[in-house]
Amino acid sequence: MNLLSREDEAQRIEEVFGIEDPKAMWDLLDRQLATLHNRAQLLLGLAGVVVTTTGFSGRLIAGTSALGQGLIIAGVALALIAAVVVVWGVLPIRWLTQLPGEIPEEWLQAALSMRDGKTVRYRWALVLLVLGLALYVGAIAVMLLNPQAHTVPNVR
């Protein structure tokens, strides 16, 4: 499936909503950015679950083998990197009113550019999180497949 270029998308938006009614274009982009931010917050929540779960069971998982240790460390690291990408790349607020453009067409291009940049960073964060979750699940599998693994001793 071929997506429209930014210029073609802007032209389509202008044709559908009309330059005479820039508020409709504004509302469309506002909804798109809200959707992107909501999904980014969900991704951030999933990364938080990985970190929280690691706090409870990380020592047990890591105590099974060097492979389990490596997988859990790599999985948590990727989840944290995904969270950083979301926090710094998608969630920072830049208001639509701050975007440049003397005429609606220029403003629309600037808004689409901002949206597209946030979308690319969201997709990178999503890939990183999925990879991190896969490694994390791999660490759990190593633990479950190794029931005689040494547990971490109680240190007093």
C-alpha positions as CSV (number, residue, x, y, z in Angstrom):
1,M,0.0,0.0,0.0
2,N,1.5,3.3,-1.1
3,L,0.8,6.2,1.2
4,L,0.4,9.8,0.0
5,S,3.3,12.1,0.2
6,R,3.0,14.9,2.7
7,E,2.3,17.4,-0.2
8,D,-0.4,15.1,-1.6
9,E,-2.0,14.6,1.8
10,A,-2.0,18.4,2.4
11,Q,-3.7,18.9,-1.0
12,R,-6.3,16.2,-0.1
13,I,-7.0,17.9,3.3
14,E,-7.3,21.2,1.6
15,E,-9.8,19.7,-1.0
16,V,-11.9,17.9,1.6
17,F,-12.0,20.7,4.2
18,G,-11.4,23.8,2.1
19,I,-8.9,26.5,2.8
20,E,-11.9,28.8,3.7
21,D,-12.4,26.7,6.8
22,P,-9.0,26.2,8.5
23,K,-10.7,25.3,11.8
24,A,-11.7,21.9,10.3
25,M,-8.1,21.2,9.2
26,W,-7.0,22.3,12.7
27,D,-9.5,19.9,14.4
28,L,-8.3,17.0,12.1
29,L,-4.7,17.5,13.1
30,D,-5.5,18.0,16.7
31,R,-7.3,14.7,16.8
32,Q,-4.4,12.9,15.0
33,L,-1.9,14.3,17.5
34,A,-4.2,13.3,20.4
35,T,-4.4,9.8,19.0
36,L,-0.6,9.6,18.6
37,H,-0.1,10.9,22.2
38,N,-2.6,8.4,23.6
39,R,-0.8,5.5,21.9
40,A,2.5,6.8,23.1
41,Q,1.2,6.9,26.7
42,L,0.0,3.3,26.3
43,L,3.5,2.3,25.1
44,L,5.0,4.1,28.1
45,G,2.7,2.3,30.4
46,L,3.8,-1.1,28.9
47,A,7.4,-0.1,29.4
48,G,6.6,0.7,33.0
49,V,5.0,-2.7,33.5
50,V,8.3,-4.3,32.3
51,V,10.3,-2.3,34.8
52,T,7.9,-3.0,37.6
53,T,7.8,-6.7,36.9
54,T,11.5,-6.8,36.8
55,G,11.6,-5.3,40.3
56,F,9.5,-8.2,41.6
57,S,10.9,-11.2,39.7
58,G,14.1,-10.0,38.0
59,R,16.4,-11.6,40.6
60,L,14.6,-15.0,40.2
61,I,14.7,-14.9,36.4
62,A,18.4,-13.7,36.4
63,G,19.3,-16.4,38.9
64,T,18.6,-19.2,36.4
65,S,21.6,-18.8,34.0
66,A,23.9,-16.4,32.3
67,L,21.5,-16.6,29.3
68,G,18.6,-15.5,31.4
69,Q,20.6,-12.7,32.9
70,G,21.6,-11.4,29.4
71,L,18.0,-11.7,28.1
72,I,16.4,-9.9,31.0
73,I,19.0,-7.1,31.0
74,A,18.7,-6.6,27.2
75,G,14.9,-6.7,27.4
76,V,14.6,-4.2,30.2
77,A,17.2,-2.0,28.5
78,L,15.3,-1.9,25.2
79,A,12.0,-1.2,27.1
80,L,13.7,1.7,28.8
81,I,15.2,3.0,25.6
82,A,11.7,2.8,24.1
83,A,10.3,4.8,27.0
84,V,13.0,7.5,26.5
85,V,12.2,7.7,22.8
86,V,8.5,8.2,23.7
87,V,9.2,10.8,26.4
88,W,11.6,12.9,24.4
89,G,10.4,12.2,20.9
90,V,6.7,11.9,21.0
91,L,5.2,13.4,24.2
92,P,6.9,16.8,24.2
93,I,4.2,19.4,23.7
94,R,4.4,21.8,20.8
95,W,1.2,23.6,20.3
96,L,-0.4,23.9,16.9
97,T,-0.6,27.6,17.4
98,Q,3.2,27.7,17.7
99,L,3.8,26.3,14.2
100,P,4.9,28.7,11.5
101,G,2.9,29.6,8.5
102,E,1.5,32.9,7.2
103,I,-1.2,31.2,5.2
104,P,-3.2,28.0,6.0
105,E,-1.2,26.0,3.4
106,E,2.1,26.7,5.0
107,W,0.7,26.0,8.5
108,L,-0.7,22.7,7.3
109,Q,2.7,21.6,5.9
110,A,4.3,22.5,9.2
111,A,1.7,20.6,11.2
112,L,1.9,17.6,9.0
113,S,5.7,17.6,9.3
114,M,5.5,17.7,13.1
115,R,2.9,14.9,13.1
116,D,5.0,12.8,10.8
117,G,8.2,13.2,12.9
118,K,6.3,12.2,16.1
119,T,4.9,9.2,14.2
120,V,8.3,8.0,13.1
121,R,9.6,8.3,16.6
122,Y,6.6,6.4,18.0
123,R,7.1,3.6,15.5
124,W,10.8,3.3,16.5
125,A,9.8,3.2,20.2
126,L,7.2,0.5,19.4
127,V,9.8,-1.7,17.6
128,L,12.2,-1.3,20.5
129,L,9.5,-2.2,23.1
130,V,8.4,-5.2,21.1
131,L,12.0,-6.4,20.9
132,G,12.5,-5.8,24.6
133,L,9.3,-7.7,25.4
134,A,10.5,-10.6,23.2
135,L,13.8,-10.8,25.0
136,Y,12.0,-10.5,28.4
137,V,9.7,-13.4,27.5
138,G,12.8,-15.3,26.4
139,A,14.3,-14.8,29.8
140,I,11.1,-16.1,31.4
141,A,11.2,-19.1,29.1
142,V,14.8,-19.8,30.2
143,M,13.7,-19.7,33.8
144,L,10.8,-22.0,33.2
145,L,12.8,-24.5,31.2
146,N,15.5,-24.6,33.9
147,P,13.6,-25.6,37.1
148,Q,16.7,-26.8,38.9
149,A,18.4,-23.4,38.5
150,H,20.1,-22.0,41.5
151,T,18.0,-19.4,43.3
152,V,19.6,-16.2,44.5
153,P,20.6,-16.7,48.1
154,N,19.2,-14.6,50.9
155,V,21.7,-12.1,51.9
156,R,21.4,-10.7,55.4
